[in-house]
Amino acid sequence: MAFETSRWSDRRGSGRAPDPGVTGLKALIGLIGLMWVSEIADMLLGHHLDGYGIQARETEGLLGIAFAPFLHAGFGHLISNTIPLLMLGAIIAVAGAARLLLVTGLIALVSGLGTWLTSPPGSVTIGASGVVFGYASYLVARGIFSRSLGQLLIGLVVILVWGGALLSGLLPQAGISWQGHLFGAIGGVLTAGLLSDGRRRPPSVASYPG
């Protein structure tokens, strides 16, 4: 009995810090899960929640910057955003939940403000596609700012896989917020630059004569 108690005590006392990648993925799944819960609630409420999106240049529409990424125009819209959010977000989530949430928040803020300022009067914008574009541009720009070969390769893969879709999403199309896409991409680049830990190192010199 004493041996079993000792083993239990050892397990309790030797707790390890959670893996950042695991916590990051949990945070990502939580964000996407909230989008799905919001869409189900929106359907049950007769799609009244969609009115809480970003209302262009309306003061109350600023609240939509926080709500819009979690609101979608039906499940087809939500599914089309869920897939790239999972794929691109999982790469960012490897750095941990704090980094994922910070990147997501900064991108959503820039995308939302840009959409609020430039969308047509009377329009209401919803959806997480601005975050999708921001994730993609963040991953590309992160490699450039960090000058890491691994991250540069990740950025190259993102361009090869998503480049065509991203470019087409920046073109004006009826019923699609190219403004949200554009400013989401801008937000991703700005976020990568802001969070980059790349530094120019001075030349390494062992000693100077003298």
C-alpha positions in Angstrom: 0.0 0.0 0.0 2.9 2.4 0.8 4.5 1.6 -2.5 1.3 2.5 -4.4 0.9 5.7 -2.4 4.5 6.6 -3.2 4.0 6.0 -6.9 0.8 8.2 -6.9 2.8 10.9 -5.1 5.6 10.8 -7.6 3.2 11.1 -10.5 1.5 14.2 -8.9 4.9 15.8 -8.1 6.5 15.3 -11.5 3.9 17.0 -13.6 5.3 18.3 -16.9 4.4 21.5 -18.6 1.8 20.9 -21.3 3.2 20.7 -24.8 2.7 24.0 -26.6 1.6 22.3 -29.8 -1.1 20.4 -28.0 -2.4 23.5 -26.2 -2.3 25.4 -29.5 -4.3 22.8 -31.3 -6.8 22.8 -28.5 -7.2 26.6 -28.8 -7.6 26.3 -32.6 -10.3 23.6 -32.2 -12.0 25.8 -29.6 -12.1 28.8 -31.9 -13.5 26.7 -34.8 -15.9 25.0 -32.5 -17.2 28.4 -31.3 -17.9 29.2 -35.0 -19.9 26.1 -35.4 -21.9 26.7 -32.2 -22.6 30.3 -33.3 -23.8 29.1 -36.7 -26.1 26.5 -35.2 -27.5 29.2 -32.8 -27.9 31.6 -35.7 -29.9 29.0 -37.7 -32.2 28.3 -34.7 -32.7 32.1 -34.2 -33.7 32.7 -37.8 -30.3 34.1 -38.8 -30.7 37.2 -36.7 -27.1 36.9 -35.4 -25.8 37.8 -38.8 -26.8 41.4 -38.2 -24.0 41.6 -35.6 -21.3 41.6 -38.3 -19.2 44.5 -39.4 -21.5 47.4 -40.4 -19.5 49.7 -42.6 -18.6 53.0 -41.0 -21.4 52.7 -38.4 -20.2 53.3 -34.8 -22.1 50.3 -33.5 -20.7 48.3 -36.4 -17.3 48.3 -34.7 -18.5 45.6 -32.4 -18.8 43.4 -35.4 -15.0 43.3 -35.6 -15.1 40.9 -32.6 -18.2 39.0 -33.7 -17.8 38.7 -37.5 -15.2 35.9 -37.6 -17.7 33.7 -35.7 -20.7 34.4 -37.9 -21.2 32.9 -41.4 -23.8 33.0 -44.1 -24.8 29.3 -43.8 -23.0 26.1 -43.3 -21.5 26.0 -46.8 -19.7 29.3 -46.0 -18.6 28.0 -42.6 -17.2 24.7 -44.1 -15.3 26.6 -46.8 -13.5 28.5 -44.0 -13.1 25.7 -41.6 -10.9 23.6 -43.8 -8.2 26.3 -44.4 -8.5 27.5 -40.8 -7.6 24.0 -39.6 -4.8 23.4 -42.1 -3.1 26.8 -41.8 -4.0 27.3 -38.1 -2.5 24.0 -37.1 0.9 25.2 -38.4 0.7 28.4 -36.3 -0.7 26.4 -33.3 2.6 24.5 -33.0 4.0 27.6 -31.3 1.4 27.4 -28.6 -2.0 28.7 -27.7 -0.8 32.2 -26.7 0.9 32.7 -30.1 -2.1 31.3 -32.0 -4.6 33.6 -30.2 -2.4 36.6 -30.5 -1.9 36.1 -34.2 -5.6 35.5 -34.7 -6.6 38.5 -32.7 -4.2 40.9 -34.5 -5.3 39.7 -37.9 -9.0 39.9 -37.0 -8.4 43.5 -35.8 -6.7 44.7 -38.9 -9.1 42.9 -41.2 -12.1 44.2 -39.3 -11.0 47.8 -39.2 -10.1 47.8 -42.9 -13.4 46.2 -43.7 -15.3 48.7 -41.6 -13.5 51.6 -43.2 -13.7 50.6 -46.9 -16.8 48.4 -47.4 -19.8 49.9 -49.2 -22.2 51.9 -47.1 -25.0 49.8 -45.6 -23.1 46.5 -46.0 -22.7 44.0 -43.2 -19.7 41.7 -43.4 -19.5 38.3 -41.7 -17.1 35.3 -41.9 -13.6 34.2 -41.0 -12.1 34.4 -44.4 -10.2 37.5 -43.4 -8.5 35.4 -40.8 -7.8 32.7 -43.4 -6.1 35.2 -45.6 -4.2 36.5 -42.6 -3.0 33.1 -41.6 -1.7 32.4 -45.1 0.2 35.8 -45.4 1.5 35.4 -41.9 3.1 32.1 -42.7 4.6 33.4 -45.9 5.9 36.6 -44.3 7.1 34.9 -41.1 9.7 33.0 -43.1 10.9 36.2 -44.7 11.2 38.1 -41.5 12.8 35.2 -39.5 15.1 34.1 -42.3 14.5 30.5 -41.2 14.9 27.9 -43.9 12.2 25.8 -42.4 9.7 28.6 -42.2 10.6 29.8 -45.7 9.7 26.3 -47.0 6.4 26.4 -45.1 5.7 29.8 -46.7 6.5 28.4 -50.2 4.2 25.4 -49.7 1.4 27.8 -48.6 1.9 29.8 -51.8 1.9 26.7 -54.0 -1.2 25.3 -52.4 -3.3 28.4 -51.7 -1.7 31.1 -53.9 -4.3 30.9 -56.7 -7.3 30.9 -54.4 -5.8 33.8 -52.4 -5.2 35.9 -55.4 -8.7 35.3 -56.8 -10.1 36.3 -53.4 -8.5 39.7 -53.6 -10.5 40.5 -56.8 -13.8 42.4 -56.5 -16.7 39.9 -56.7 -20.4 40.3 -55.9 -21.3 39.1 -52.5 -17.7 38.5 -51.4 -15.8 40.9 -49.1 -12.5 41.4 -51.0 -11.9 44.2 -48.5 -11.8 41.7 -45.6 -9.5 39.4 -47.6 -7.1 42.2 -48.5 -6.9 43.6 -45.0 -6.7 40.2 -43.5 -3.6 39.5 -45.7 -2.2 42.9 -44.7 -2.8 42.0 -41.1 -0.9 38.7 -41.5 2.1 40.5 -42.8 2.1 43.2 -40.1 1.6 40.5 -37.4 4.6 38.5 -38.8 6.8 41.6 -38.7 5.6 42.5 -35.2 6.2 39.1 -33.7 9.3 38.2 -35.6 12.3 37.3 -33.5 14.7 37.6 -36.3 17.6 39.9 -35.6 20.6 41.1 -37.6 23.6 39.7 -35.8 26.9 41.7 -35.9 29.8 39.9 -37.5 31.4 37.3 -35.1 35.0 38.3 -34.5 37.1 36.4 -32.0 39.6 39.2 -31.2 40.8 42.5 -32.5 44.6 43.3 -32.8 45.8 46.1 -30.7 
